[in-house]
Amino acid sequence: MAQRNAASGRTGRPPVTSRAEILAAARRLIDRDGWDRLTIRRLAAELGIGPTTLYHHVRDKEDLLLLLLNEYFDQVPRPDLPDDPRDRIVAAAVLIHDSLAEWPWAAEVLTADGFIAVLGDSALSLVETILAGAVDAGRTQEEAVDVFRTIWYYTVGEILVRARPRRPVDRATFFTGLDPARTPHLAAVGNQWPALAARDTYTDGLRALVDGLLAR
């Protein structure tokens, strides 16, 4: 029996029948190499199967990413949200931010036009919460979409900037030697800038942003 297996090229790996196994392998590849290098062929090699076999489970890379995102959002805990519309919007946006901050590549995937429209109920429920909060606060349906989009851009931008590798910084010389006559505020901040820029101000900024959007 062992000789027949060797002759036929079988390695003894059981056939892939589980979506969970496929998604786990895709997550390994993304964590190791980045989502932009994920391909059906590389995923099939990771699983030890042929690409044709994998196509029985996923249609293409976009379908695979969608499965990964929906599985991830299905597992995100959902706390009770506040009754106040403004606080509800803030809480939902913070939940989106904190979830995607753990998976920054997902935030980048979701910047593609139209991708949000194919997400599952778990992810869309957070979008619905923000829209409903804006309407409850007196905005029209159209204005509620603008509220969400502005919050979304702020949130994704913050995640992607912080996720990028940082170049080494000599804090002792950062913004030193500036001419106070031309850039007085930068000169005043000087080498405090790296420490100030590293602070987590997302939630404070979000509250100010939501207040401004709802007050228009």
Secondary structure, DSSP 8 states (H G I E B T S, - for coil): -HHHHHHHT--S------HHHHHHHHHHHHHHH-GGG--HHHHHHHHTS-HHHHTTT-SSHHHHHHHHHHHHHHTS------SSHHHHHHHHHHHHHHHHHTSHHHHHHTTSTTGGGG--HHHHHHHHHHHHHHHHTT--HHHHHHHHHHHHHHHHHHHHHHHS------TTTTT-S--TTT-HHHHHHGGGHHHHHTS--HHHHHHHHHHHHHH-
